[in-house]
Amino acid sequence: MPSCSYIVIPARLASTRLPRKLLLAETGKSVIQHTYEAARRASRPEGVVVAADCQEIAREVQRFGGQVVLTDPAAATGTDRVAEAARDLPDADVIINVQGDEPEIAASSIDLAVRLLDENPQAVMATLATPIRSQSQLEDPACVKVVMDSLGRALYFSRSPIPHGRDGYATLLAAEPPVFHQHIGLYAYRRDFLFQFAEMPPSPLELAEKLEQLRVLEAGFSILVGVIDEPTVGIDTRADYEAFVIRATNC
């Protein structure tokens, strides 16, 4: 039986590289509205709620008719904010964390993450990845890499190129099936595990790589990884936003 799932979008006003990016609205809609509407297109989740860290974002979500809850402004991570909002969703078996700066997130990607948990009842968490085909992307620390076992479970996440190409990378980058995968920061959690995860202290590998998902692997849990053809395009910089505006206004 399909799970009852709900999308939670953690939304924080402050941003180091692009201040107040979720409220940018040069397309006629704010980034958070674009993300909310994209998330709503997924067919498996029952609904979408924004977990806002301030009244300004909450008012924007209310303005376009979205569902929003205010969360602790001092929450350490987006996961903590998602867990706080999930406590107000008692019927949700699965919680999907969609980042607020992903206005072009595909509905099919969200549905895939939920389906992985529906088809693997023992799994507690799922995420996504997409093939890497360029060496510059492979070597970019901002591009998080993931390697999986034959059952699609994550073995490790890293900012470094993994696996290491001892004989070079050109042949490996062109290989089929793909050897290298970029991690996509969308997560689906079993409800109880989300609360457990939020209470777990940061782990040594997590602190070294600055990757929260390593806390899960170090604690001995599995993360299922679904592979999609194309990466989602998040907004981190002004250039990212300007490129999105062009795509959105030319549709």
SULWOCOR-V332261 format. One record per pair of residues at least 24 apart in sequence whose C-alpha atoms are under 8 Angstrom apart, sorted by the first residue. I is the first residue (numbers start at 1). J is the second residue. D is the distance in whole Angstrom. If there is no record, write none. Layout:
i: [I/I]
j: [J/J]
d: [D/D]
This chain:
i: [1/2/3/3/3/3/4/4/4/4/4/4/5/5/5/5/5/5/5/5/5/5/6/6/6/6/6/6/6/6/6/6/7/7/7/7/7/7/7/7/7/7/8/8/8/8/8/8/8/8/8/8/8/9/9/9/9/9/9/9/9/9/9/10/10/10/10/10/10/10/10/10/10/10/11/11/11/11/11/11/11/11/12/12/12/12/13/13/13/17/17/18/18/18/21/21/22/22/23/23/26/27/27/27/31/31/31/32/32/32/32/33/33/33/34/34/35/35/35/35/35/35/36/36/36/38/38/38/38/38/39/39/39/39/39/40/41/42/42/42/42/42/43/43/44/44/45/45/51/51/51/79/80/83/83/83/86/92/93/93/94/94/94/94/95/95/95/95/95/96/96/96/96/97/97/97/98/98/98/99/99/101/101/101/102/102/102/102/103/103/104/104/104/105/105/106/109/110/112/113/113/113/114/116/116/117/123/123/123/124/124/124/124/124/124/125/125/125/125/125/125/125/125/126/126/126/126/126/126/126/127/127/127/127/127/127/127/127/127/128/128/128/128/128/128/128/128/128/129/129/129/129/129/129/129/129/129/130/130/130/130/130/130/130/130/130/131/131/131/131/131/131/131/131/131/132/132/132/132/132/133/133/133/134/135/135/135/138/143/143/144/144/145/145/145/145/146/146/146/146/147/147/148/152/152/152/153/153/153/153/154/154/154/154/155/156/156/157/157/157/157/158/158/159/182/184/184]
j: [118/118/92/93/94/118/45/46/91/92/93/94/44/45/46/47/92/93/94/95/96/114/45/46/47/48/49/89/92/94/95/96/39/45/46/47/48/49/95/96/97/98/48/49/50/51/82/85/86/95/96/97/98/36/48/49/50/51/82/97/98/99/100/50/51/52/78/79/81/82/97/98/99/100/50/51/52/53/57/78/99/100/52/53/54/57/53/54/57/236/237/236/237/238/101/235/100/101/57/60/245/245/248/249/100/101/103/61/100/101/103/61/64/103/103/104/100/101/102/103/104/105/66/100/103/103/104/105/106/107/98/105/106/107/110/107/107/106/107/108/110/111/107/111/111/114/111/114/81/82/85/198/198/194/195/198/191/191/190/191/188/189/190/191/188/189/190/191/194/186/187/188/189/186/187/188/185/186/187/185/186/234/235/236/232/233/234/235/233/234/232/233/234/232/233/232/228/186/226/187/188/226/188/224/226/188/222/223/224/189/190/193/221/222/223/187/188/189/190/193/222/223/224/187/188/189/223/224/225/226/184/185/186/187/188/223/224/225/226/183/184/185/186/187/225/226/227/228/181/182/183/184/225/226/227/228/231/181/182/183/184/227/228/229/230/231/178/179/180/181/182/227/228/229/230/173/178/180/181/182/173/174/180/173/169/170/173/180/182/183/182/183/180/181/182/183/180/181/182/183/180/181/225/224/225/226/222/223/224/225/222/223/224/225/217/214/217/183/211/213/214/209/211/209/231/231/232]
d: [8/6/8/6/7/6/7/7/7/5/5/6/7/5/6/8/5/6/4/6/7/8/5/5/5/6/8/8/6/6/5/6/7/7/8/6/5/6/6/5/6/7/6/5/6/7/6/7/8/7/6/5/6/8/8/6/5/6/7/6/5/6/6/6/5/6/6/8/6/6/7/7/6/6/7/6/5/6/7/8/8/6/6/5/7/8/7/7/7/6/6/6/5/6/8/8/7/6/7/8/7/6/7/7/8/7/6/8/6/7/7/7/7/8/5/8/6/7/6/4/7/7/8/8/8/6/6/6/7/7/8/7/8/6/8/8/5/8/4/6/6/6/7/7/6/7/8/8/6/7/6/7/6/6/6/7/8/7/6/5/7/5/5/5/6/5/6/6/8/7/6/4/6/6/5/6/8/5/7/8/7/6/5/8/7/6/5/7/8/7/7/7/8/6/7/8/7/8/7/7/6/7/6/7/7/8/7/7/7/6/5/6/8/7/7/7/6/5/6/8/7/5/6/6/5/7/5/4/6/8/7/7/6/5/6/7/6/5/6/6/5/7/6/8/5/5/6/7/6/5/4/5/7/6/5/6/8/5/5/7/7/5/5/6/6/6/6/8/6/4/6/8/8/7/8/7/8/5/5/6/5/7/8/7/7/8/7/8/6/8/6/5/7/6/5/5/8/6/6/6/7/7/7/6/6/7/6/6/5/6/7/6/6/6/8/7/8/8/8/8/7/7/8/7/8/7/7]
